[in-house]
């Protein structure tokens, strides 16, 4: 057991990245607007540390390391940051205040939330401690190596943060299976199609329309997976389109808000792409339902959303239209009313006989979305898992009636991924690509590295699975012999006006104050060696950009205030602290996640600034867990899972623990 004096707080700020391109635009504009005297002061400060006139512009960055290029060598980066600190300290406080005011004003004009929010205390905190740019997208998040890179997301971010080596993601595994041809031999997928064909049943399936490339989704679904499934159904099994019904779920959250219809930069127009795809097989009539993801993919167990989605599939709700063109016209009108794709209400595409599409008893249903958290309500409803859904609702302070789930449809269900083990064990749901828990996970190895010690996980309910299932390395509960305390704070609900994820702007700070309070209580008690929490506001409100810009600034400030308060408590009680983010989002003024870097800050009790322990001044998310183990005094270079120190996909401590 490691020394009990060594304790760590980990705070994951959901969706908080930084943009080198956008911040440089702010800096250039602000530099041009400085008065001559203030510009001369900055130039003098730069020359005073041996830098030139051009370098002086870097003194305008609110966080020093954000001025660094990616993959800067540690030797050069340390000297650069040290000179910025020294030069900044020579500036008159009134000048510094004028600069901060100017940067905030220009950033507001550029709609760059991180700097426009005026969160100066967070910037000071980062500048006072070791802070490193951190890769959180593309291959460093466990995805395919695409150009543009696949954006980071909350699932893979938390998986990587909890892992000591890179955790490959399921979409990569599925894509590799498609490329090798084994996808078309998958027993679960072939089995459900064959049974439906043999028994004369309809094959129904759903998928989120996004993820054509790396920059337009691929968080819950991938377009090449849809293409492969269509080939499997219509070509390999020769199923007639009249026996196939598809529910198209509109994104507008991980892709641009109106991307179902509008094409930009080679992406978007997902309904147009779908029409072309189905048209290859003469299967345009297979499109049966269209609905926004806020309803069809709710992850906070709101019964109203789950029931509306179910009723849509059962034909009892949904605006009836005839074909793609009328559906596009209706969606366009919704867009004109200010509605984004994720909130599009149910639309039903009439069948050949003008009947409303519906599921029938004994039908097949395939879910092609690979991320688990947003599929549980849907599959639980279809499988009749009433007890499971009622239990999950109660945990989040959302009691269910649930009687409608006792439908007795007896559907044959296959999920492309494992959404929850109970669906397989108790409800017969088949899984095409089963989930394998990650062995090299800090909490999976907790009993061996910190035997007998307690750790605590804290999040609000909308992000409960992230500081739970995902952070544990795809485990629903702790491993045996682990002493875990888990606190889930109910997110705002109907009583607060929050009926879907798009309503969180009404409370832009979300539960940041309550989570901060619970972390402070845990710190004061001193019982847990490791305290981990998620602050959700920057991600959830960031998804509502550009419409909710002022609320996004408020969300950023709430997260910043939480970080500063937690840091003060951690330092006063002798805890180390690590701040990181799972992915970027709020910094780009779009509804989607980003491929930008995030920041990882390591705070040592007593104010000591730790030395960098890596040759390149660039972290990866899977360096966070080894860093925590090192701070706890539990890291061992001889550990077999960490032995390949020079392997780029093996995590390493970012700093010495002192």
PyMOL commands that set and color helices and strands:
alter all, ss='L'
color gray80, all
select helices_A, chain A and resi 20-33+36-48+54-60+64-67+74-89+93-110+113-116+120-128+138-141+154-162+170-180+182-185+187-199+223-236+241-243+270-279+284-286+293-296+303-313+323-336+341-343+376-383+386-395+403-405+421-427+446-449+461-463+466-470+494-496+501-507+512-525+537-542+549-572+586-588+605-607+621-632+640-642
alter helices_A, ss='H'
color red, helices_A
select strands_A, chain A and resi 8-13+130-135+203-209+244-250+263-264+267-268+287-292+319-321+347-349+364-367+412-417+430-433+454-460+483-489+528-535+576-580+598-603+619-620
alter strands_A, ss='S'
color yellow, strands_A
deselect
rebuild
show_as cartoon
